[in-house]
Amino acid sequence: MSDIRLNRRTFIQSTTAALALSAFGGGAAFAQDQRLRFIWWGSQERADRTNKAVAAYLEANPGLTVDGEFVGWSDYWTRLATQVAGRNAPDLIQMDYRYIFEYARRGALLPLDEYLGGALSIADFGENNINAGKVDGKLYGINLGVNSSAALYDAAAWEAAGATPPSQAITWDQFAANCEAFAKANTRANFYATADASGLEPSFELWLRQQGKALYNDDGKVGYEPADAAAWFTYWAEIRKAGGCVPPDVQALDTLTIETNPLTTGYAATGFAHSNQFVGYQKLNKAKLVISAYPVREGGQPGHYYKPSMLLSLSAGTQAAEAAVKLANFFVADPTGVNILGVERGVPASDAMRAQLGTTLDDTSQQMVTYIADIEDVVGALPPPPPKGAGEIAFTLTRISQEVAFEAKSAEEGGEQLVSEATSILERA
């Protein structure tokens, strides 16, 4: 009676989705049939869980059709921007904290305040987790889960090399030395201690925060100097020179997805990601992985912070707002939906959902929940909302980091160029 439809030309269709089509497709149409589109970024693991949750919802809510689309992070925002510009935005949109302010302030998202206490039951999320989805005092995003930055590593590989893996018990300098020690002891061809994080904005941001700086100041301007960026590029260049991280031709293959990260492709024993991605990484890695905090700066400030792993927003032009809100509520406040999604999108913001979910988690998911609790002493305040143009700057960082890694420019030139381009992007945004 209802179905889940995936665009077969553009998106990979999971087994779960295929079963859902079989189970819910066909039959006579209901007089009050409604259709809504839902778009998200993520891995096949996320797609499988999402499709299964949607199928469960549709079984209990006949007369609704959900067309699901998913792509990787790198392509997601281009696709969404194109759809919004063409007035063809999906009804339900997986949204990131980085972009919600930009989309809300240009009128692309629907305020959700009128649904609070009704179709949207998130009162027990707590003020901070609810406010994470607010822009200028209005609610535009529903918190799908809590996460933080994390280092993921192959414990057996580090042990075999006789080296110490990353953790909050070591400094950045010690981590660099440990990566060099790994390189000297390693016997596997084309295998390195770590992926190159010089082009990863979350890693750069955490490193800056430990020094009392930020990606962006409260006024929306760049919060660091060229020398700071140059020092970051230099740090990774030295690890690279010592054979501790993957070479630039390998790192360039990473398109910021779980599938293409050097940890998953077998080139590195360590990768850097958001904590909610631990489930997806473990599913794609044969080796047993460990989730850990980043190294620290001796005498420095906390670098980690708790953030909404992602949010659910509605398009301002949706014709199925009530249906979309109810589906979103199923994902975050209904035991059935929460149990199916698990913690792959982050630890539930709801106290009640987190408590009941804890009894169903496998070892990998439980590690992630434990990690979020364990880093409390190295967690600082949520940074100011990133300004318009921040998404473009993140990709600029990746590009310039690769130019430095390939030695097309020096670390100092890269630092100057990053600040210059970031400033220009913010001025025209």
Number of C-alpha atoms within 10 A of each C-alpha: 19 27 26 26 19 22 12 9 7 10 14 16 20 18 13 18 24 15 16 22 19 13 15 17 15 11 8 9 12 12 7 9 12 15 17 18 20 20 20 24 21 20 19 20 18 21 24 18 20 20 27 22 22 24 25 16 18 21 17 9 14 17 18 21 22 23 16 23 23 23 20 18 16 14 13 18 19 11 14 19 14 13 13 18 11 9 13 14 24 24 26 26 23 22 27 19 19 17 17 26 21 21 21 22 12 8 12 19 26 20 19 19 14 10 15 13 10 11 17 21 17 20 14 14 21 12 9 14 23 19 17 21 26 21 18 9 9 14 22 29 30 29 30 30 25 24 27 21 25 29 22 28 24 23 17 14 23 22 12 12 18 14 21 17 27 27 18 14 11 18 18 18 14 16 22 23 17 23 28 23 20 28 22 14 13 19 12 10 7 12 22 28 32 30 26 30 21 24 24 17 18 20 22 20 18 23 25 23 21 21 17 14 19 21 21 18 16 13 10 15 16 19 16 18 15 18 16 20 25 21 14 22 25 20 16 23 24 14 22 22 13 16 20 28 31 24 19 18 11 18 22 21 12 16 14 16 18 27 18 16 25 26 26 21 15 16 22 25 27 30 22 26 23 18 28 26 26 26 24 20 23 19 15 15 16 11 16 13 22 20 25 23 24 26 24 26 19 12 9 14 19 22 27 28 21 20 22 28 24 26 22 25 30 27 25 20 17 18 13 16 19 13 18 25 23 17 23 25 20 21 24 26 25 15 16 17 24 22 21 20 24 25 28 23 25 28 27 29 24 22 16 14 21 20 11 13 20 16 10 13 15 11 10 19 22 17 18 25 22 12 19 24 10 13 19 13 9 16 16 15 11 13 15 14 19 21 20 21 19 22 15 15 20 15 15 19 24 18 16 22 30 22 17 24 27 15 12 12 16 17 26 19 17 26 26 17 19 23 21 14 15 19 16 13 16 17 11 8 12
